[in-house]
Amino acid sequence: VGASVTSDVVDLGAAFPNVDPLYVNVKLSTGNSAGTITKIALQVADDSVFTTPVTVCEYIPLGGQSSPCSLADFKAPINPSKRYCRLVFTGSDTVAGGKITAYMAPNVQVRV
């Protein structure tokens, strides 16, 4: 991860009808061998290169990231006037060895 890294960009479409909230789920599917992810930010923009990104929310994950774990589950307050979104991950120092999996869904994930 390093100091900061961004996810792939998601195109929500030209007329994204944000009637129901989207939920963001972020997992560490392989634990970090070094460092800790200290912040996950959700950003939106009008263009796919994020010329003027807007951070709509930030999430602070818990520590203990040396093994697979859930980093974040939150409702995404996305402004429907913005077409593109992405996640930005910030580390306390250089984060190595981990693998992040993230997705957005119209329903909250229920753990059983």
Backbone as JSON Lines, residues from 0, in Angstrom:
{"i":0,"aa":"V","n":[0.83,-1.19,0.0],"ca":[0.0,0.0,0.0],"c":[0.87,1.25,0.0]}
{"i":1,"aa":"G","n":[1.9,1.35,0.8],"ca":[2.71,2.56,0.85],"c":[1.99,3.64,1.62]}
{"i":2,"aa":"A","n":[2.35,4.9,1.4],"ca":[1.74,6.01,2.12],"c":[0.27,6.16,1.76]}
{"i":3,"aa":"S","n":[-0.05,6.05,0.46],"ca":[-1.43,6.17,0.02],"c":[-1.57,5.5,-1.35]}
{"i":4,"aa":"V","n":[-2.66,4.8,-1.56],"ca":[-2.92,4.14,-2.84],"c":[-4.42,4.18,-3.09]}
{"i":5,"aa":"T","n":[-4.81,4.2,-4.37],"ca":[-6.23,4.24,-4.71],"c":[-6.68,2.94,-5.35]}
{"i":6,"aa":"S","n":[-7.97,2.66,-5.25],"ca":[-8.56,1.49,-5.87],"c":[-8.85,1.77,-7.34]}
{"i":7,"aa":"D","n":[-9.39,0.77,-8.02],"ca":[-9.92,0.99,-9.36],"c":[-11.08,1.98,-9.25]}
{"i":8,"aa":"V","n":[-11.37,2.65,-10.35],"ca":[-12.46,3.61,-10.4],"c":[-13.75,2.9,-10.81]}
{"i":9,"aa":"V","n":[-14.84,3.21,-10.13],"ca":[-16.15,2.64,-10.45],"c":[-16.98,3.72,-11.13]}
{"i":10,"aa":"D","n":[-17.51,3.39,-12.31],"ca":[-18.39,4.29,-13.05],"c":[-19.82,3.97,-12.66]}
{"i":11,"aa":"L","n":[-20.47,4.92,-11.97],"ca":[-21.84,4.7,-11.5],"c":[-22.87,5.0,-12.58]}
{"i":12,"aa":"G","n":[-22.46,5.54,-13.71],"ca":[-23.38,5.86,-14.79],"c":[-23.74,7.33,-14.8]}
{"i":13,"aa":"A","n":[-24.2,7.8,-15.94],"ca":[-24.49,9.23,-16.11],"c":[-25.63,9.72,-15.23]}
{"i":14,"aa":"A","n":[-26.6,8.88,-15.0],"ca":[-27.76,9.3,-14.2],"c":[-27.95,8.32,-13.05]}
{"i":15,"aa":"F","n":[-26.95,8.25,-12.19],"ca":[-27.0,7.3,-11.08],"c":[-28.12,7.67,-10.11]}
{"i":16,"aa":"P","n":[-29.16,6.83,-10.02],"ca":[-30.28,7.14,-9.13],"c":[-29.99,6.62,-7.71]}
{"i":17,"aa":"N","n":[-29.44,7.46,-6.88],"ca":[-29.07,7.05,-5.53],"c":[-30.3,7.01,-4.62]}
{"i":18,"aa":"V","n":[-31.27,6.17,-4.96],"ca":[-32.48,6.04,-4.17],"c":[-32.19,5.23,-2.92]}
{"i":19,"aa":"D","n":[-31.58,4.07,-3.1],"ca":[-31.19,3.23,-1.98],"c":[-29.69,3.4,-1.75]}
{"i":20,"aa":"P","n":[-29.23,3.35,-0.5],"ca":[-27.8,3.52,-0.25],"c":[-27.01,2.3,-0.73]}
{"i":21,"aa":"L","n":[-25.78,2.55,-1.12],"ca":[-24.87,1.46,-1.43],"c":[-24.0,1.22,-0.2]}
{"i":22,"aa":"Y","n":[-23.63,-0.02,0.01],"ca":[-22.78,-0.37,1.13],"c":[-21.41,-0.79,0.62]}
{"i":23,"aa":"V","n":[-20.38,-0.37,1.32],"ca":[-19.0,-0.68,0.96],"c":[-18.49,-1.73,1.94]}
{"i":24,"aa":"N","n":[-17.9,-2.78,1.4],"ca":[-17.29,-3.83,2.22],"c":[-15.83,-3.94,1.8]}
{"i":25,"aa":"V","n":[-14.93,-3.81,2.75],"ca":[-13.49,-3.89,2.47],"c":[-12.9,-4.96,3.38]}
{"i":26,"aa":"K","n":[-12.23,-5.92,2.76],"ca":[-11.61,-7.02,3.51],"c":[-10.12,-7.07,3.21]}
{"i":27,"aa":"L","n":[-9.37,-7.49,4.19],"ca":[-7.96,-7.81,4.01],"c":[-7.93,-9.32,3.84]}
{"i":28,"aa":"S","n":[-7.86,-9.79,2.59],"ca":[-7.95,-11.22,2.32],"c":[-6.63,-11.94,2.58]}
{"i":29,"aa":"T","n":[-5.52,-11.21,2.58],"ca":[-4.21,-11.72,2.99],"c":[-3.64,-10.7,3.97]}
{"i":30,"aa":"G","n":[-3.2,-11.15,5.12],"ca":[-2.7,-10.24,6.15],"c":[-1.46,-9.47,5.73]}
{"i":31,"aa":"N","n":[-1.27,-8.31,6.34],"ca":[-0.08,-7.5,6.08],"c":[1.13,-8.11,6.77]}
{"i":32,"aa":"S","n":[2.26,-8.11,6.09],"ca":[3.5,-8.55,6.71],"c":[4.22,-7.38,7.37]}
{"i":33,"aa":"A","n":[3.83,-6.17,7.01],"ca":[4.4,-4.96,7.62],"c":[3.4,-3.82,7.48]}
{"i":34,"aa":"G","n":[3.38,-2.93,8.45],"ca":[2.54,-1.74,8.4],"c":[1.07,-2.0,8.68]}
{"i":35,"aa":"T","n":[0.32,-0.9,8.77],"ca":[-1.11,-0.95,9.08],"c":[-1.85,0.07,8.23]}
{"i":36,"aa":"I","n":[-2.99,-0.33,7.7],"ca":[-3.86,0.61,6.99],"c":[-4.58,1.42,8.06]}
{"i":37,"aa":"T","n":[-4.4,2.74,8.02],"ca":[-4.93,3.6,9.07],"c":[-6.2,4.35,8.67]}
{"i":38,"aa":"K","n":[-6.45,4.46,7.36],"ca":[-7.64,5.19,6.92],"c":[-8.09,4.69,5.55]}
{"i":39,"aa":"I","n":[-9.4,4.59,5.38],"ca":[-10.01,4.26,4.09],"c":[-10.98,5.4,3.77]}
{"i":40,"aa":"A","n":[-10.76,6.07,2.65],"ca":[-11.62,7.19,2.26],"c":[-12.39,6.83,0.98]}
{"i":41,"aa":"L","n":[-13.64,7.24,0.91],"ca":[-14.45,7.09,-0.28],"c":[-14.49,8.44,-0.97]}
{"i":42,"aa":"Q","n":[-14.04,8.47,-2.23],"ca":[-14.02,9.7,-3.0],"c":[-14.92,9.59,-4.22]}
{"i":43,"aa":"V","n":[-15.49,10.73,-4.64],"ca":[-16.29,10.8,-5.85],"c":[-15.75,11.94,-6.72]}
{"i":44,"aa":"A","n":[-16.06,11.87,-8.02],"ca":[-15.62,12.92,-8.94],"c":[-16.5,12.93,-10.18]}
{"i":45,"aa":"D","n":[-16.38,14.01,-10.94],"ca":[-17.13,14.14,-12.19],"c":[-16.46,13.41,-13.34]}
{"i":46,"aa":"D","n":[-15.13,13.19,-13.23],"ca":[-14.4,12.53,-14.31],"c":[-13.6,11.35,-13.78]}
{"i":47,"aa":"S","n":[-13.26,10.42,-14.66],"ca":[-12.61,9.19,-14.25],"c":[-11.15,9.37,-13.83]}
{"i":48,"aa":"V","n":[-10.56,10.51,-14.11],"ca":[-9.18,10.75,-13.68],"c":[-9.14,11.52,-12.35]}
{"i":49,"aa":"F","n":[-10.31,11.81,-11.8],"ca":[-10.44,12.48,-10.51],"c":[-9.67,13.79,-10.46]}
{"i":50,"aa":"T","n":[-9.98,14.66,-11.45],"ca":[-9.35,15.98,-11.5],"c":[-9.64,16.76,-10.22]}
{"i":51,"aa":"T","n":[-10.9,16.68,-9.76],"ca":[-11.29,17.36,-8.52],"c":[-12.02,16.35,-7.63]}
{"i":52,"aa":"P","n":[-11.26,15.51,-6.89],"ca":[-11.92,14.51,-6.04],"c":[-12.57,15.15,-4.82]}
{"i":53,"aa":"V","n":[-13.69,14.56,-4.41],"ca":[-14.4,14.99,-3.2],"c":[-14.46,13.78,-2.27]}
{"i":54,"aa":"T","n":[-13.93,13.92,-1.07],"ca":[-14.0,12.85,-0.08],"c":[-15.34,12.95,0.62]}
{"i":55,"aa":"V","n":[-16.17,11.9,0.49],"ca":[-17.5,11.93,1.08],"c":[-17.55,11.28,2.46]}
{"i":56,"aa":"C","n":[-16.6,10.39,2.75],"ca":[-16.52,9.83,4.09],"c":[-15.16,9.16,4.27]}
{"i":57,"aa":"E","n":[-14.78,9.0,5.54],"ca":[-13.54,8.31,5.88],"c":[-13.84,7.28,6.96]}
{"i":58,"aa":"Y","n":[-13.13,6.19,6.91],"ca":[-13.33,5.1,7.87],"c":[-11.97,4.74,8.45]}
{"i":59,"aa":"I","n":[-11.9,4.6,9.76],"ca":[-10.66,4.22,10.45],"c":[-10.77,2.76,10.85]}
{"i":60,"aa":"P","n":[-10.01,1.85,10.16],"ca":[-10.08,0.43,10.52],"c":[-9.33,0.14,11.81]}
{"i":61,"aa":"L","n":[-9.7,-0.96,12.44],"ca":[-9.02,-1.4,13.65],"c":[-7.65,-1.96,13.3]}
{"i":62,"aa":"G","n":[-6.78,-2.05,14.3],"ca":[-5.45,-2.62,14.1],"c":[-5.52,-4.13,13.99]}
{"i":63,"aa":"G","n":[-4.4,-4.81,14.17],"ca":[-4.37,-6.27,14.09],"c":[-4.56,-6.76,12.68]}
{"i":64,"aa":"Q","n":[-3.8,-6.24,11.75],"ca":[-3.98,-6.56,10.34],"c":[-2.94,-7.54,9.81]}
{"i":65,"aa":"S","n":[-2.41,-8.37,10.68],"ca":[-1.41,-9.35,10.23],"c":[-2.05,-10.63,9.71]}
{"i":66,"aa":"S","n":[-3.35,-10.76,9.83],"ca":[-4.07,-11.91,9.29],"c":[-5.34,-11.39,8.6]}
{"i":67,"aa":"P","n":[-5.99,-12.22,7.77],"ca":[-7.19,-11.77,7.08],"c":[-8.25,-11.25,8.06]}
{"i":68,"aa":"C","n":[-8.9,-10.15,7.66],"ca":[-9.92,-9.54,8.52],"c":[-10.79,-8.6,7.7]}
{"i":69,"aa":"S","n":[-11.88,-8.17,8.3],"ca":[-12.73,-7.15,7.7],"c":[-12.19,-5.79,8.12]}
{"i":70,"aa":"L","n":[-11.93,-4.92,7.16],"ca":[-11.42,-3.59,7.46],"c":[-12.52,-2.56,7.6]}
{"i":71,"aa":"A","n":[-13.59,-2.71,6.8],"ca":[-14.65,-1.71,6.83],"c":[-15.94,-2.26,6.24]}
{"i":72,"aa":"D","n":[-17.05,-1.87,6.84],"ca":[-18.41,-2.1,6.34],"c":[-19.16,-0.82,6.63]}
{"i":73,"aa":"F","n":[-19.53,-0.05,5.6],"ca":[-20.22,1.2,5.87],"c":[-21.15,1.58,4.73]}
{"i":74,"aa":"K","n":[-22.16,2.38,5.06],"ca":[-23.08,2.92,4.06],"c":[-22.36,4.04,3.32]}
{"i":75,"aa":"A","n":[-22.44,4.02,2.0],"ca":[-21.74,5.0,1.17],"c":[-22.65,6.19,0.86]}
{"i":76,"aa":"P","n":[-22.39,7.33,1.46],"ca":[-23.22,8.51,1.19],"c":[-22.78,9.21,-0.09]}
{"i":77,"aa":"I","n":[-22.97,8.55,-1.22],"ca":[-22.48,9.08,-2.49],"c":[-23.44,10.13,-3.04]}
{"i":78,"aa":"N","n":[-22.87,11.26,-3.45],"ca":[-23.63,12.33,-4.07],"c":[-24.05,11.86,-5.46]}
{"i":79,"aa":"P","n":[-25.35,11.78,-5.75],"ca":[-25.79,11.27,-7.05],"c":[-25.38,12.15,-8.23]}
{"i":80,"aa":"S","n":[-24.91,13.37,-7.98],"ca":[-24.48,14.23,-9.08],"c":[-23.06,13.9,-9.55]}
{"i":81,"aa":"K","n":[-22.36,13.01,-8.84],"ca":[-21.01,12.6,-9.23],"c":[-21.08,11.22,-9.86]}
{"i":82,"aa":"R","n":[-20.36,11.03,-10.94],"ca":[-20.47,9.79,-11.71],"c":[-19.47,8.71,-11.26]}
{"i":83,"aa":"Y","n":[-18.3,9.09,-10.79],"ca":[-17.24,8.12,-10.51],"c":[-16.93,8.07,-9.02]}
{"i":84,"aa":"C","n":[-16.53,6.88,-8.55],"ca":[-16.11,6.75,-7.15],"c":[-14.9,5.82,-7.06]}
{"i":85,"aa":"R","n":[-14.17,5.95,-5.96],"ca":[-13.0,5.11,-5.69],"c":[-12.72,5.12,-4.2]}
{"i":86,"aa":"L","n":[-11.89,4.19,-3.77],"ca":[-11.43,4.14,-2.38],"c":[-9.97,4.57,-2.36]}
{"i":87,"aa":"V","n":[-9.59,5.28,-1.29],"ca":[-8.2,5.67,-1.09],"c":[-7.76,5.08,0.25]}
{"i":88,"aa":"F","n":[-6.67,4.32,0.22],"ca":[-6.13,3.66,1.4],"c":[-4.87,4.38,1.84]}
{"i":89,"aa":"T","n":[-4.78,4.69,3.14],"ca":[-3.6,5.34,3.7],"c":[-3.02,4.43,4.77]}
{"i":90,"aa":"G","n":[-1.69,4.31,4.77],"ca":[-1.01,3.47,5.75],"c":[-0.21,4.29,6.74]}
{"i":91,"aa":"S","n":[0.06,3.69,7.91],"ca":[0.86,4.36,8.93],"c":[2.3,4.51,8.47]}
{"i":92,"aa":"D","n":[2.74,3.6,7.67],"ca":[4.06,3.59,7.06],"c":[3.94,2.69,5.83]}
{"i":93,"aa":"T","n":[5.0,2.16,5.32],"ca":[4.89,1.28,4.16],"c":[4.19,-0.01,4.57]}
{"i":94,"aa":"V","n":[3.06,-0.29,3.91],"ca":[2.3,-1.5,4.18],"c":[2.68,-2.52,3.1]}
{"i":95,"aa":"A","n":[3.02,-3.73,3.53],"ca":[3.47,-4.75,2.57],"c":[2.79,-6.08,2.85]}
{"i":96,"aa":"G","n":[2.7,-6.9,1.8],"ca":[2.26,-8.28,1.93],"c":[0.76,-8.51,1.98]}
{"i":97,"aa":"G","n":[-0.03,-7.48,2.14],"ca":[-1.48,-7.65,2.26],"c":[-2.18,-7.6,0.91]}
{"i":98,"aa":"K","n":[-3.39,-8.14,0.88],"ca":[-4.23,-8.06,-0.32],"c":[-5.6,-7.58,0.1]}
{"i":99,"aa":"I","n":[-6.07,-6.5,-0.53],"ca":[-7.35,-5.9,-0.19],"c":[-8.39,-6.29,-1.24]}
{"i":100,"aa":"T","n":[-9.57,-6.67,-0.76],"ca":[-10.72,-6.94,-1.62],"c":[-11.84,-6.0,-1.17]}
{"i":101,"aa":"A","n":[-12.43,-5.29,-2.12],"ca":[-13.51,-4.36,-1.77],"c":[-14.62,-4.45,-2.8]}
{"i":102,"aa":"Y","n":[-15.85,-4.22,-2.35],"ca":[-16.98,-4.18,-3.27],"c":[-18.07,-3.27,-2.72]}
{"i":103,"aa":"M","n":[-18.94,-2.83,-3.65],"ca":[-20.12,-2.05,-3.27],"c":[-21.34,-2.88,-3.63]}
{"i":104,"aa":"A","n":[-22.34,-2.85,-2.76],"ca":[-23.55,-3.64,-2.99],"c":[-24.75,-2.85,-2.49]}
{"i":105,"aa":"P","n":[-25.93,-3.15,-3.04],"ca":[-27.14,-2.44,-2.59],"c":[-27.65,-2.91,-1.23]}
{"i":106,"aa":"N","n":[-27.11,-4.02,-0.73],"ca":[-27.57,-4.55,0.56],"c":[-26.37,-4.67,1.5]}
{"i":107,"aa":"V","n":[-26.63,-4.58,2.76],"ca":[-25.58,-4.78,3.75],"c":[-25.3,-6.28,3.87]}
{"i":108,"aa":"Q","n":[-24.05,-6.64,4.04],"ca":[-23.68,-8.05,4.19],"c":[-23.95,-8.47,5.62]}
{"i":109,"aa":"V","n":[-24.61,-9.6,5.81],"ca":[-24.9,-10.12,7.13],"c":[-23.96,-11.28,7.41]}
{"i":110,"aa":"R","n":[-23.23,-11.19,8.52],"ca":[-22.32,-12.27,8.89],"c":[-23.09,-13.34,9.65]}
{"i":111,"aa":"V","n":[-22.88,-14.59,9.26],"ca":[-23.52,-15.72,9.98],"c":[-22.46,-16.68,10.45]}
